[in-house]
Amino acid sequence: MATKYMLKPVLNTVKQSFYLEDENGSKVYEGNMIKFSLFGASPYEFVNHLTGHREEHKVGKTVTTESGGSDVISFLSKKSSFKFDGQKIWDYLHDQGIRIDSGISGNKLGMTYNVTYRGEPLATIASSSPKGKSIITTDLYYDVTCEEKDLDLAFLTAFSIAKTDQTFYN
């Protein structure tokens, strides 16, 4: 059965880290920068608190390119990525079998990402905001709905969406 979590950034630090919190406010997953690197990739530790599994990966700086102009077309064609263990994150996820179908959320200002793994539904990731905050000013928060067994790939996908400036991933 799918469970709803909230992806939140770790604020007030130069280390760009994120965590998943369940509906009770408990951390279930974390992606923490271990050491900030001014040049090159930084070491991150990814921790699944439900299974106790920990992995260390090298996460690079986010690079964003636009096709020029200030119109809606250039906004939609923005490309943003970072390297994950030396490979562009979107290539890495694609090689794992992840596909992301993105679209504008129905009745609220934000995006919804339907994530599949090898053709099967894996997670739904949607723009969100913590209580009392505007979604316009808090674009790093996401609701992540997935099954517990899919937390590793769902978290990495949500982490990647939050860390980049790209809007559409189809």
N, C-alpha and C positions, 0 to 999 in steps of 0.2 A: 504494500500500500504506500502511495506517495505521501511524503511529508513536506510541509512548507518551512523553509528556513529563510533567514535574512542575511545577505552578504553585507558586511559593514567594513569600512576602512578603519585602520588604526590611525587616529588623529594625533596631532601635536608631536609629530616626529618626522625627521627627514627620511626615515625608512618607510617606503611605500608597502605596507602590509595590509592584509585583509583577513577577515575571519567570518565563518558561518555560525549563526546563532539559531538555536531552535526556539520554539514558541514560549519556552520557559525562561529564556534568556541565558541558557547555557551554551558555551562554545562547543561546537561539535567538530569544527575543522578550522585549521589556521594555515596561512601562507605567510611566514614571517621572514623578513630580511634579517640575516644574521649579522652582516657587516656591510655598511655602505661603501661602495666603490665609486669614486669620482669618475674614473675612466674604466670602461669595460663592464662586464657583467658582475652582479653581486650574488653572493651565495644566499639562498633561501632555504628554509626548512618548511616542508609541508607535513602537517600533522593531522591525522585522522584520529580524533579523541575517542571515537566509538570503537575502533578496532585496535588502537594503540600503534598503528603503522606510521612510521616516519621515513621521509625521503628528503635528501638534499639535492637541489638543482641550482644551476647558474641561470639567473634571469637578467637579461640585458635592459638597456634603457629603451623607452618607448620612442619610436620614430614615426612621425606623421607627415604624409605628403598630400597635397591637394592639387587638383588639375587646373587651378587658377580660377579667378573670378569670384564674385561674391553672391552669385545667384544660387538658387535651390539646387541646380544640377551639380555645381561644384561641391556643395555640402553633402550631397548623396554619393559623390565619387571620391570622398576622402578615404585614404588608405592609411591605416595605423597598425603597427606591429612592434614586437620586441622579440629578441632571441631567447629561446628556452633551450638550454644545453647546446648552444651554438646553432640552432635551427630556428627559422622564423616560426613563431607560435602557431600561426594558422596552418602552415605546412605540417608542423608536428601533430596538431589535432586532426588534420585531414588524414595523415598517415595512420593515426590510431583508429580511424573509422568514424570520426565525428563530423557531422554536417550541421550547419546552423541556418535556419530559415528565419529571417527577421522581418518585422513589420511594426507599424505604428499601433500602439494600444488603442482599443476601441473608444472608451469613454474618458480617458485621461491622457494628459500630456506625457508621453513617454514611449518606450519601445518594449516589445515582447520578442523573445528569441525562443524558438522551438528547436530543441537540440535532439538529434538522433544519433544513435551509435549503431553502425552497420545496418542502417535502414529501420531500426526499431526505436521507438520513443525513449529518450533518456531523461530529459529534464525540460522544464519551462523556466526561463529566466526573464523577469520583467522589472523594468525600472520601478523604483519604490522610493519611499522616504520615511525616515523615522517619525514617530509621533510628533506633531507640532511643527514639522519642517516642510518647506515647499520643495516639491520635486525639482523645480527649476534650479534651486541653489544647492541641492544635494544629489548630484548626478553619479555618485559612487555607491549608492545603495541599490540593492537588487533583491527581489523575492526570488528564491530558488526552490522549485518544487521538483522533487525526485524521490526515488526509493533509496533507502539507506545503503543498499548494496552498490549504488551508482555514485556515491558521494565523491570518490576520488576524481573521476572525469567531470562530473557536474561542477565541482569546486574549481578545477583548473579552467574550465570553460568560462565560468562566471568571473573568476579572477582575471582572465584574459580580456573579457569584455570591459570590465571595470578599469583595467590598467591602460587600455587603449582609447583613442579618440574616434575610432571608426564607428559609424552608426549602423550601416547595413552590411551583412555578412554573407548574403546568398551567393 
